[in-house]
Each structure stands twice: as C-alpha cells, then as structure tokens.
Amino acid sequence: MFETIVALATAPIKSALSIIRLSGDDVLDVVSKCCSKDLRDIKERTILYASIVDKGEKIDDVVLLVYKGPKSFTGEDSVEIICHGSPLISKQIVEVCMQNGARMATNGEFSSRAFMHNKIDLVQAEAINDVINATTKEAKKLNLLSLDGKTSELLKPIKTRLADILSLIEVNIDYPEYEDIEVANKDKVVAVSNELVEKIDLLIADGQKAQIINEGVKVAIVGKPNVGKSSLLNAFLGEDRAIVTEVAGTTRDVIEGHVNIDGVVLHLYDTAGIHESNDRIESIGIEKSKKTINDADVVIVVLDGSNELDDEDKRILEYTKELHPIVVYNKADISSQDGRLSISALNNNIEPLIKKIKEVIGLDEISFSKPALNNARQIGLLKKAKEAILKAKQDAENDLTIDLVSVSLLEAYTAILEILGEANQMDLAKEIFSRFCVGK
C-alpha cells in the first residue's frame, strides 16, 4: 500500500494561487475528512469547488482536481488543491491534510511514484528535473523531448538486439540437440557487436553535444598579466564585471561570468595572469588559475597583438598546448596581422572569437532539436555498455566458449537497462529523486 503524501507544488511565496498536491491509495479518504464535500465515491477525473475546513472552521475556498489512478501522473489516486496564494493558507491546508492521515512528501517522491508505477522511465524522470532547471530555451526544448519519451526510444533497438543475441546463446546452450535453431557462433557475435558499437557511438556523440546544450561549456580565459583578459570577459558579458586597469596583475582570483551564445551557455572564467610571482596572494590566485584551466572544456589563450611574444607567452602556450587552446591576439585596434585570430576586447570587437568558439564546440542546428541522452550518468552507462560489447567481441575472436562471451553481453544489456531504470536500481533512483523539488 502506498501511503498518502502531501506537498506544496508551487513556490512558498505570496501569489495569486497556490497548489497543494496529494497522492496515495487512501488520498480521497484523507481529503474528504477536511473537505466540505465527500470525494470517496468519485470514479473518474473530476473538478470540484469546495471548502477546506479544520474542526469546522473554514481555511479557504478551493478548487479540487481529482485524478483516479492509474490515469494520473503518479499512477495512484491523486488530488490537487488550488487555493488562494497565501503562504499561511497553504501551510494550514498541508497541516490539516497531515492531521488526517497524509505525510509530508520527500524530494521527488511524486515523480518517484510515477517511476515505480511504470508511468515514466528513469530518463523521463531525470528530464523532469532538467526541464525545471533549464536556463535556455534550447535546453528546455531538448529536455522536453526526453520527457516525451523520445530519448528512451533511441535505446530500444539496442536493448532488443542485445536481448535477441543473449536469448539465442541461451537456447544454443540449453538445447544443443535441436538442429533447426540458429547457431550463436563467433561470426554472429562479432557481427552483432560491430552493429551495436556503431549505434552506441552515434548515441554517445549526440549525447555529448546535448550535454553541452544542457549544461553549458566551461571556458577559461588565460594569459599573462595585462593582455586584456578582464576586458575580454567584460566584452562577453556586456558589463564591467572585472576590474580593468593598466596595472599588471589586477586580477588576483578567478572571476566568473555566464553568457548565452546562440543557445549555449558559456561559463566564463577570467583567470589571474600566469607568471612567476613572489607575492603570496598573487601566487595563490595563479594556482587557482591552473586548476581552472585543467577543468575547462575550452581554453582561450589571450596574447598581446601589439607586441612580440615573450618568454611568459611561450610558457603559457607550452603549458596549455595539450588542451588544444584557442589562441587569440587582443588589441587589434593597435596592431593587427593577417592569418591570426585577432580581436579588440576594449572595443567589444570579439565576433571572430565567438565564431571560433562555436566551431570548436561543434554544434549544428540538428543538435538543438534531436533527442539525445544528455547527462553524465546516461552517457557513462552508454560507454560502459560499449566497453562490454567490445569485450564480448574480443572474447569471441579469441575463441572463448559462447557462455563466457555471453557474460560481457549481459553486462552491456544490464547497463542499458540501468539507463532506463529497468534494472534493480532503486537505490540509484532514490538518489536521483532526492535532487528534485519536494512538490515534484
């Protein structure tokens, strides 16, 4: 039996209306005890106008939306109480519901129950939270595709193919005497493995692009002091976030800013100039800069276009070369040369750099409208499935017995089930739902 849970589903602030959500096997009985109308005999979705009362005293006149399971979000009988948007009224209604048998919902418990009742899978459940937390229209659109189940559909051909080959192996092992059964041999496993790896590679590539749209890109702005890093940050943001002076070493800590460039959020980090310093505070800032650089997705090395490269510039280029940085020459208003990426941060002329960043990120128009697995958990499990399939292929090519080959294929199949939440993943699901709002 699923006990009745209750929570405020709207923000706990003064507003025109508030919504209190309840769900559970005895929810109609719980609400009837504190309502001017009896809901127990309701057999289908219904809207009612009533009053919520506590010991005969009216709390508020409300609209009740009654949903009969399994035709509800959670799959259970559910009630939404729409009241006036007073935090006091909302609090009183939640309290009277709890006095009559409900308990306060935990984070994400409504969505968790929808998952447990097979109304949504784990990809859809994660998409609920991602839609709420989306910071761009493009990210919201992408997550709505997952919420609609379109992303989960991408996994079904892989899941089915793995199930087919595992079933075939099982039949070959259990019923070797039957001659009319397709043989699960080395060639069959290798062919299926190649087919699946190709499909998974496409999903991983699309997923990494979707992850960028969903989470943004960390961009570290690097260079020696006084080359215009802070001016570049300000040009990106369109405001004076960082202090700009002619004194070298003005920036002594990492300064952050965020900007939306054509649907992708750039998380910008203006780092302290990297150079040798005996100043203890400045040295701490330089160490933080190095950590920021190593954690970044894109590194921009800013050089002074009005001067020749010196030893400090060369050291920075050497330090960052394995990160494949975008090298940009600032102060193009003073001096500019053909054949190199030049900007003038002071004059807000940074379009060439923006174009280069978009090129490095590698997104196209299709990326913004294509369903894709888009978080670290999902992509990590895809990679795990790929590794297991490659292991099965290698085992088959090394002529291991088919039952040993099937161990890796089963590991891949389990990883796909884990993405959807169809494996024994209740502990993981609990962790995921704990990140949700209470009323979700």
C-alpha positions in Angstrom: 0.0 0.0 0.0 1.3 3.5 -0.9 0.5 5.9 1.9 -0.8 9.4 1.1 1.8 12.1 0.6 1.3 15.8 0.5 3.4 18.8 -0.5 3.1 22.4 -1.8 3.7 22.2 -5.5 4.1 25.9 -6.1 6.7 28.3 -4.6 6.2 29.1 -0.9 5.6 32.8 -1.6 2.7 35.2 -1.8 1.0 34.8 -5.1 -2.5 34.7 -6.8 -2.8 31.0 -6.4 -1.1 28.0 -4.7 -1.3 24.3 -5.5 -1.1 21.6 -2.9 -0.6 18.1 -4.3 -1.6 14.8 -2.7 -1.2 11.2 -3.9 -1.7 7.8 -2.4 -4.1 4.8 -2.0 -6.3 6.5 0.6 -6.0 10.1 -0.7 -9.7 10.5 -1.3 -10.4 9.5 2.3 -7.8 11.8 3.6 -9.0 14.9 1.7 -12.7 14.0 2.5 -12.0 14.3 6.2 -11.0 18.0 5.8 -13.3 19.0 2.9 -16.9 20.2 2.7 -17.5 17.6 0.0 -17.0 13.8 0.1 -14.7 12.5 -2.6 -14.8 8.8 -1.7 -17.3 7.8 -4.4 -15.6 9.6 -7.3 -14.9 7.2 -10.1 -13.3 9.4 -12.8 -11.4 12.6 -13.2 -13.4 15.4 -11.6 -13.2 19.1 -10.8 -14.9 20.3 -7.7 -15.5 23.6 -5.9 -15.4 23.1 -2.1 -14.0 24.4 1.1 -11.1 23.0 3.2 -12.0 23.0 6.9 -10.3 22.3 10.1 -12.5 21.2 13.0 -15.5 23.0 11.4 -13.6 26.2 10.7 -13.1 27.2 7.1 -9.5 27.6 6.0 -10.2 28.6 2.3 -12.5 28.1 -0.6 -10.7 25.9 -3.1 -10.8 24.1 -6.5 -10.1 20.4 -6.3 -8.7 18.4 -9.2 -9.3 14.7 -8.6 -7.4 12.2 -10.7 -8.2 8.5 -10.5 -5.4 6.0 -10.8 -3.9 4.7 -13.0 -4.8 7.7 -15.1 -2.7 10.2 -13.1 0.9 11.3 -13.1 1.8 9.0 -10.2 -0.4 6.2 -11.3 -2.3 6.4 -8.0 -5.4 8.3 -6.9 -4.3 12.0 -6.7 -5.8 15.3 -5.7 -4.6 18.8 -6.4 -5.9 21.6 -4.2 -5.9 25.1 -5.8 -6.2 27.7 -3.1 -5.5 31.4 -2.7 -1.8 32.1 -2.8 -1.2 33.0 0.8 1.7 31.1 2.4 -0.4 31.0 5.6 -3.3 29.3 3.9 -1.1 26.8 2.0 0.6 25.9 5.3 -2.7 25.4 7.1 -4.0 23.1 4.3 -0.9 21.0 4.3 -1.1 20.7 8.1 -4.8 19.7 8.1 -4.1 17.1 5.5 -1.3 15.7 7.6 -3.6 15.7 10.7 -6.0 13.5 8.7 -3.6 10.8 7.6 -1.2 12.2 5.0 2.6 12.7 5.5 4.9 15.2 4.0 6.4 14.1 0.7 10.2 13.8 0.3 12.1 15.4 -2.5 11.0 14.0 -5.9 8.6 11.5 -4.3 5.7 12.2 -6.7 8.0 11.5 -9.7 9.4 8.5 -7.9 6.0 7.0 -7.6 5.3 7.7 -11.3 8.5 5.7 -11.9 7.6 2.9 -9.6 4.1 2.6 -11.3 5.8 2.5 -14.7 4.3 5.8 -15.8 7.7 7.1 -16.7 11.2 5.6 -17.0 14.3 6.9 -15.4 15.4 9.0 -18.4 12.0 10.7 -18.4 12.2 11.2 -14.6 15.6 13.0 -14.9 14.1 15.1 -17.7 11.5 16.5 -15.3 14.2 18.0 -13.2 16.2 19.1 -16.2 13.2 21.0 -17.6 12.8 22.8 -14.3 16.5 23.7 -14.2 16.9 24.6 -17.9 18.5 28.0 -18.3 18.0 28.3 -22.1 15.0 27.7 -24.4 17.2 25.3 -26.3 17.9 23.2 -23.2 14.3 23.2 -22.3 13.3 22.0 -25.7 15.9 19.2 -25.6 14.7 18.0 -22.2 11.0 18.1 -23.3 11.9 15.6 -25.9 13.3 13.3 -23.2 10.2 13.9 -21.1 8.0 12.9 -24.0 9.9 9.5 -24.2 11.6 10.2 -27.5 15.1 9.8 -26.0 14.2 6.5 -24.4 13.1 5.2 -27.8 16.7 5.5 -29.0 17.7 2.7 -26.7 15.0 0.2 -27.6 16.8 -1.1 -30.8 20.0 -1.7 -28.8 18.1 -3.3 -25.9 16.2 -5.6 -28.2 19.3 -6.6 -30.2 21.2 -7.5 -27.0 18.2 -9.4 -25.7 17.9 -11.3 -29.0 21.6 -12.4 -29.1 21.5 -13.3 -25.3 18.4 -15.4 -25.9 19.9 -17.1 -28.9 23.0 -18.0 -26.9 20.9 -19.3 -24.0 18.9 -21.5 -26.4 22.1 -22.9 -28.0 23.4 -23.8 -24.6 20.2 -25.3 -23.2 19.1 -27.1 -26.4 22.1 -28.1 -28.4 20.3 -31.1 -29.8 17.9 -29.0 -31.9 19.3 -28.6 -35.4 16.8 -26.0 -36.7 17.9 -23.3 -34.2 20.2 -20.5 -35.5 23.7 -21.1 -34.3 25.2 -18.5 -31.9 28.8 -18.7 -33.1 31.8 -16.4 -33.2 30.8 -14.8 -36.5 27.3 -14.0 -35.2 28.7 -12.3 -32.0 31.2 -10.3 -34.0 28.6 -9.1 -36.5 26.1 -8.1 -33.8 28.9 -6.4 -31.7 30.0 -4.3 -34.7 26.4 -3.3 -35.4 25.8 -2.3 -31.7 29.0 -0.4 -31.3 28.3 1.7 -34.3 24.8 2.6 -32.9 26.2 3.4 -29.4 29.0 5.6 -30.9 26.3 7.7 -32.6 24.3 8.0 -29.3 27.5 9.0 -27.4 28.4 11.7 -29.9 24.9 13.1 -29.9 24.7 12.8 -26.1 27.9 14.8 -25.6 26.5 17.6 -27.8 23.2 17.5 -25.9 25.2 17.7 -22.6 26.8 20.9 -23.8 23.4 22.4 -24.6 22.0 21.2 -21.3 24.9 22.2 -19.0 26.9 24.7 -21.0 30.7 24.9 -21.6 33.4 25.9 -19.1 35.7 28.5 -20.8 39.0 29.5 -19.2 40.5 32.8 -20.3 44.2 32.5 -19.9 47.2 34.7 -20.5 50.0 36.7 -18.8 49.0 39.9 -16.9 47.7 43.0 -18.8 47.0 41.3 -22.1 43.2 42.1 -21.8 41.7 39.0 -20.2 39.4 41.1 -18.0 38.4 43.3 -20.9 37.5 40.2 -22.8 35.3 38.9 -20.0 33.6 42.3 -19.8 33.1 42.3 -23.6 31.5 38.8 -23.5 29.1 39.9 -20.6 28.4 43.3 -21.9 29.1 44.8 -18.4 32.1 45.7 -16.3 32.3 42.5 -14.2 36.1 42.5 -13.9 38.3 45.5 -12.9 40.4 46.7 -15.8 43.5 48.9 -15.3 46.8 49.4 -16.9 48.5 47.9 -13.8 49.6 44.3 -14.4 48.2 41.7 -12.0 44.9 43.5 -11.2 43.0 40.2 -11.3 44.2 38.1 -8.4 41.4 35.5 -8.3 39.3 33.7 -10.8 36.3 35.8 -11.8 33.2 34.1 -13.2 30.6 35.1 -15.6 27.9 33.4 -17.7 26.6 34.3 -21.2 24.2 32.6 -23.7 25.7 32.4 -27.2 23.1 31.1 -29.6 21.6 28.7 -27.2 24.8 27.5 -25.4 25.7 28.9 -22.0 29.4 29.8 -21.8 30.6 29.6 -18.1 33.5 32.1 -18.4 36.4 32.1 -16.0 38.8 35.1 -16.1 42.0 33.8 -14.5 44.8 35.5 -12.8 47.7 36.1 -15.1 50.0 33.1 -15.1 53.6 34.2 -14.4 56.3 33.9 -11.8 55.4 35.9 -8.7 56.9 36.3 -5.2 53.6 37.8 -3.9 51.9 35.1 -1.7 48.3 36.2 -2.5 49.0 36.5 -6.2 50.7 33.0 -6.2 47.5 31.5 -4.7 45.5 33.1 -7.5 47.8 31.7 -10.1 47.5 28.2 -8.6 43.7 28.5 -8.8 44.0 29.6 -12.4 45.9 26.5 -13.3 43.2 24.3 -11.7 40.5 26.3 -13.6 42.4 25.7 -16.9 42.7 22.0 -16.3 39.0 21.7 -15.5 37.8 23.8 -18.5 36.2 22.5 -21.7 37.6 25.3 -23.8 40.8 27.3 -23.1 41.3 30.7 -24.7 44.9 31.9 -24.6 45.0 35.7 -24.9 48.1 37.3 -26.3 49.0 40.9 -26.8 48.7 41.6 -30.5 50.6 44.9 -30.2 53.8 43.3 -29.0 56.1 40.3 -29.9 55.7 37.1 -27.9 58.0 37.0 -24.9 59.1 34.1 -22.7 56.0 34.3 -20.5 53.7 34.0 -23.5 55.7 31.0 -24.7 55.5 29.3 -21.3 51.7 29.7 -21.3 51.4 28.3 -24.8 53.6 25.4 -23.8 51.5 24.8 -20.6 48.2 24.7 -22.5 49.2 23.0 -25.7 47.8 19.6 -24.8 44.5 21.3 -24.1 44.3 22.5 -27.8 43.6 26.1 -26.8 42.1 28.8 -29.0 44.9 31.3 -29.4 43.6 34.9 -29.8 45.5 38.1 -30.3 44.0 41.0 -28.5 44.4 44.8 -29.1 43.7 44.5 -32.8 42.8 48.2 -32.5 46.5 48.9 -32.0 48.0 46.3 -34.3 46.6 43.5 -36.5 48.1 41.0 -38.8 46.6 38.7 -41.3 46.5 34.9 -40.7 45.8 35.0 -37.0 42.7 35.3 -34.8 42.6 38.9 -33.8 40.1 40.8 -31.6 39.7 44.1 -29.8 38.2 43.4 -26.4 38.4 47.1 -25.5 36.1 48.0 -28.4 33.9 44.9 -27.9 35.0 43.5 -31.3 35.1 39.8 -30.4 32.9 38.3 -33.1 35.8 36.3 -34.7 36.5 34.7 -31.3 32.8 33.8 -30.8 32.7 32.2 -34.2 35.8 30.2 -33.4 34.3 29.0 -30.0 31.1 27.8 -31.8 33.3 26.0 -34.3 35.3 24.2 -31.5 32.1 23.3 -29.7 30.9 21.7 -32.9 27.1 22.1 -32.6 24.8 22.4 -35.6 21.1 23.2 -36.0 20.1 19.5 -35.8 21.8 19.2 -32.3 19.2 21.5 -30.8 16.2 19.5 -32.0 17.4 15.9 -31.8 16.5 13.7 -28.8 19.7 12.5 -27.1 20.9 11.1 -23.8 22.3 14.2 -22.1 23.8 13.7 -18.7 26.9 12.1 -17.2 25.0 9.1 -15.8 23.4 8.2 -19.1 26.5 8.8 -21.2 28.7 6.9 -18.7 26.4 3.9 -18.9 26.4 4.0 -22.7 30.2 3.9 -22.6 30.1 1.0 -20.1 27.8 -0.9 -22.5 30.1 -0.2 -25.4 33.2 -1.5 -23.5 31.3 -4.7 -22.5 30.3 -5.3 -26.1 33.9 -4.8 -27.3 35.0 -7.3 -24.6 32.4 -9.8 -25.9 33.7 -9.3 -29.5 37.3 -9.8 -28.4 36.4 -12.9 -26.4 34.6 -14.3 -29.5 37.5 -13.6 -31.7 39.8 -15.3 -29.2 37.5 -18.4 -29.5 36.3 -18.4 -25.9 33.2 -20.6 -25.3 29.9 -18.9 -26.0 28.8 -19.0 -22.4 31.8 -16.9 -21.4 31.2 -14.5 -24.3 27.6 -14.0 -23.1 28.9 -12.7 -19.7 30.0 -9.4 -21.3 26.9 -9.2 -23.4 24.8 -9.5 -20.3 26.8 -6.7 -18.7 26.1 -4.5 -21.7 22.4 -5.3 -21.5 22.3 -4.5 -17.8 23.9 -1.1 -18.5 21.2 -0.3 -21.0 18.5 -1.3 -18.5 20.2 0.9 -15.9 19.8 3.9 -18.1 16.1 3.4 -18.3 15.8 2.3 -14.6 14.6 -1.2 -15.5 17.4 -3.0 -13.7 17.5 -3.3 -9.9 18.2 0.4 -9.5 16.0 1.6 -6.6 19.0 2.9 -4.6 20.1 4.9 -7.7 16.6 6.1 -8.4 16.3 7.3 -4.8 19.5 9.3 -5.2 18.2 10.9 -8.4 14.8 11.8 -7.0 16.4 13.3 -3.9 17.6 16.2 -6.1 14.1 17.1 -7.1 11.8 19.8 -5.6 9.6 18.5 -2.8 6.4 19.1 -4.7 7.7 17.0 -7.7 
